[in-house]
Amino acid sequence: MRTGERLRMEGREEGREEGREEGRQEAAVESAQRALLNVMRVRFGAPPEWVEAKILAADAETLHGWITLAAAAPNLDAVFSPA
């Protein structure tokens, strides 16, 4: 195999792997968003738009922190404005 072909094939494989990793990260965020919204609905009823907007804009780490807070928080404000 010629060097140019080999480099193109390596580049394609690298691009595929990066795409798979991005897909996994997006799936993790979407899963955490669904989990948090479910916890919110069960604990506090339908979340207001501002809560949904914060959830949809957050990264996975932030979402997981909010899930933990929501499990014991007395209200929505305690989740998003912890003391």
C-alpha positions as CSV (number, residue, x, y, z in Angstrom):
1,M,0.0,0.0,0.0
2,R,1.3,3.4,-0.9
3,T,2.0,5.9,1.8
4,G,-0.7,8.4,0.7
5,E,-3.3,5.6,0.7
6,R,-2.2,4.4,4.1
7,L,-2.4,8.0,5.5
8,R,-5.9,8.5,4.1
9,M,-7.1,5.3,5.6
10,E,-5.6,6.1,9.0
11,G,-7.2,9.6,8.8
12,R,-10.6,8.1,8.0
13,E,-10.3,5.7,10.9
14,E,-9.2,8.4,13.2
15,G,-12.2,10.5,12.1
16,R,-14.6,7.6,12.6
17,E,-13.3,7.1,16.1
18,E,-13.7,10.8,17.0
19,G,-17.2,10.6,15.6
20,R,-18.0,7.6,17.7
21,E,-16.6,9.3,20.8
22,E,-18.7,12.4,20.2
23,G,-21.7,10.2,19.8
24,R,-21.1,8.5,23.1
25,Q,-20.7,11.9,24.8
26,E,-23.9,13.2,23.3
27,A,-25.7,10.0,24.3
28,A,-24.4,10.5,27.9
29,V,-25.7,14.0,28.0
30,E,-29.1,13.1,26.6
31,S,-29.4,10.2,29.1
32,A,-28.6,12.5,32.0
33,Q,-31.0,15.1,30.7
34,R,-33.8,12.6,30.6
35,A,-33.0,11.2,34.0
36,L,-32.9,14.7,35.6
37,L,-36.2,15.7,33.9
38,N,-37.8,12.5,35.2
39,V,-36.6,13.1,38.8
40,M,-37.9,16.7,38.5
41,R,-41.3,15.5,37.3
42,V,-41.7,12.9,40.0
43,R,-40.4,15.2,42.9
44,F,-41.8,18.6,41.9
45,G,-44.2,18.2,39.0
46,A,-43.7,19.5,35.5
47,P,-40.6,21.7,35.4
48,P,-40.9,25.3,34.3
49,E,-39.3,26.4,31.1
50,W,-36.4,28.0,32.8
51,V,-35.5,24.7,34.4
52,E,-35.8,22.8,31.1
53,A,-33.6,25.4,29.4
54,K,-30.9,25.1,32.1
55,I,-31.0,21.3,31.8
56,L,-30.8,21.3,28.0
57,A,-27.8,23.7,28.1
58,A,-25.8,21.8,30.7
59,D,-23.0,19.3,30.3
60,A,-23.0,15.8,31.7
61,E,-21.0,16.6,34.8
62,T,-23.3,19.4,35.8
63,L,-26.4,17.2,35.0
64,H,-25.1,14.4,37.3
65,G,-24.6,16.9,40.1
66,W,-28.1,18.2,39.7
67,I,-29.5,14.7,39.7
68,T,-27.8,14.0,43.0
69,L,-29.2,17.3,44.4
70,A,-32.7,16.7,43.1
71,A,-32.9,13.4,44.9
72,A,-33.0,15.1,48.3
73,A,-33.8,18.8,47.5
74,P,-37.0,20.2,49.1
75,N,-37.7,22.3,46.0
76,L,-36.4,23.3,42.5
77,D,-34.5,26.4,43.9
78,A,-32.5,24.1,46.1
79,V,-31.3,22.1,43.1
80,F,-30.2,25.1,41.0
81,S,-29.1,27.5,43.8
82,P,-27.4,25.2,46.4
83,A,-26.2,27.1,49.4
